[in-house]
Amino acid sequence: MKNIKGLLAWLSITFIAAGLGAYASASAVFFYSKLLQPNWAPPAWLFGPVWTVLYILMAIAAWLVWRKCGWQNARRGLSLYLLQLLLNALWTWFFFVWHQGAIASFEIVILWLVILATLLDFWRTHKIAGAFLIPYLLWVSFATALSWNLWLHNSVWL
């Protein structure tokens, strides 16, 4: 029962952060469609399904680490996990609400570094948990390139 409650807790924490980002991106489709985009930019409808899968994998990864080591023995990795959740949600506010392309573009680089640190820490603790963060790191790598491109080519908006 403790394991199920733990999984539900990590899913809840993760999806609270996702909800904060989703709230900030409520008008993202309109704003995103007005930006000059590279030909490799994905359609706006793709972001929701991709993020949903990534958030589930992220929550399971945190749960696996927590289940194996507990908070005390995995404090660094789980703290990094919580930090990257905060940075993830914050990026959406910088970009879509406050239209701060420069800040969003620099912040996403910091997010990427924190995700990498989290992935490496999780990998040392539980290989599968680390592996579950690889798609997230790859997607944020792509999002970083897209964020920088959008900022550089849309100075009027951002």
C-alpha positions in Angstrom: 0.0 0.0 0.0 2.9 2.4 0.8 4.2 1.9 -2.8 0.9 2.7 -4.4 0.5 5.8 -2.2 4.1 6.8 -3.1 3.4 6.4 -6.8 0.2 8.5 -6.5 2.1 11.2 -4.6 4.8 11.4 -7.2 2.2 11.5 -10.0 0.3 14.2 -8.1 3.4 16.3 -7.5 4.4 16.0 -11.2 1.0 16.7 -12.5 0.6 19.8 -10.3 3.7 21.2 -12.0 2.3 20.1 -15.3 -1.0 21.9 -14.4 0.8 25.1 -13.6 2.5 25.0 -17.0 -0.8 24.0 -18.7 -2.5 27.0 -17.1 0.1 29.3 -18.4 -0.2 27.9 -21.9 -3.9 28.2 -22.1 -3.6 30.7 -25.0 -0.4 29.1 -26.3 -1.9 27.8 -29.5 -2.9 31.3 -30.6 0.4 32.9 -29.6 2.5 30.0 -31.1 0.6 30.2 -34.4 1.5 33.9 -34.7 5.3 33.3 -34.4 7.6 32.8 -37.3 8.5 29.2 -37.0 11.2 27.0 -38.5 10.0 24.3 -40.9 10.9 21.7 -38.3 8.6 23.2 -35.6 6.0 20.7 -34.5 2.3 21.5 -34.8 0.8 23.0 -31.6 -1.5 20.0 -31.0 1.5 17.6 -30.6 2.8 19.3 -27.4 0.0 18.1 -25.1 0.3 14.3 -25.9 4.1 14.4 -25.8 4.2 16.2 -22.4 1.6 13.8 -21.0 3.7 10.8 -21.7 6.9 12.5 -20.5 5.2 13.6 -17.2 4.1 10.0 -16.6 7.6 8.7 -17.2 9.1 11.4 -15.0 6.8 10.6 -12.1 7.5 6.9 -12.4 11.2 7.6 -12.4 11.0 9.7 -9.2 8.8 7.0 -7.6 11.3 4.2 -8.5 14.1 6.2 -6.9 12.0 7.0 -3.8 10.8 3.4 -3.5 14.4 2.1 -3.7 16.1 4.6 -1.4 13.5 6.7 0.4 13.7 10.5 0.7 16.7 10.5 3.1 19.0 8.4 0.9 17.9 10.0 -2.4 17.5 13.6 -1.2 19.9 15.0 -3.9 18.3 13.3 -6.8 14.7 13.9 -5.7 15.5 17.5 -4.8 16.9 18.0 -8.4 13.7 16.4 -9.7 11.6 18.9 -7.8 13.8 21.7 -9.0 13.5 20.7 -12.6 9.7 20.5 -12.2 9.7 24.1 -11.0 11.9 25.2 -13.9 9.8 23.3 -16.4 6.6 25.1 -15.3 8.4 28.4 -15.0 9.5 28.3 -18.7 6.0 28.2 -19.9 5.2 31.4 -18.0 8.3 33.2 -19.3 7.5 32.2 -22.9 3.8 32.1 -23.3 2.5 34.5 -20.6 5.2 37.1 -20.1 6.6 36.9 -23.7 10.1 37.0 -22.4 11.9 35.0 -25.1 15.4 35.8 -24.0 14.8 34.8 -20.4 12.9 31.7 -21.5 15.7 30.7 -23.8 18.3 31.1 -21.1 16.1 29.4 -18.5 15.5 26.4 -20.6 19.3 25.8 -20.8 19.4 25.8 -17.0 16.4 23.4 -17.0 18.3 21.1 -19.4 21.3 21.1 -17.1 19.2 20.3 -14.1 17.4 17.5 -16.0 20.8 16.0 -17.0 22.0 16.2 -13.4 18.7 14.5 -12.3 19.0 11.8 -14.9 22.6 11.0 -13.9 21.7 10.9 -10.2 18.7 8.7 -10.9 20.8 6.4 -13.2 23.3 5.8 -10.4 20.5 4.9 -8.1 18.1 3.0 -10.4 19.0 2.4 -14.1 15.4 2.2 -15.2 14.5 5.5 -13.5 17.4 7.1 -15.2 16.4 5.6 -18.6 12.9 7.0 -18.1 14.3 10.5 -18.1 16.1 10.1 -21.4 13.0 10.9 -23.6 12.5 14.0 -21.4 16.0 15.2 -21.9 15.8 14.6 -25.6 12.5 16.5 -25.9 13.8 19.4 -23.9 16.9 19.4 -26.1 14.6 19.8 -29.1 12.5 22.4 -27.2 15.7 24.3 -26.4 16.7 24.6 -30.0 13.1 25.6 -30.9 12.9 28.2 -28.1 16.1 29.8 -29.2 15.0 29.8 -32.8 11.6 31.4 -32.0 13.2 34.0 -29.8 15.8 35.0 -32.4 13.3 35.2 -35.3 10.4 36.8 -33.4 11.9 39.8 -31.6 8.6 41.8 -32.0 6.7 39.2 -30.0 9.5 38.1 -27.7 
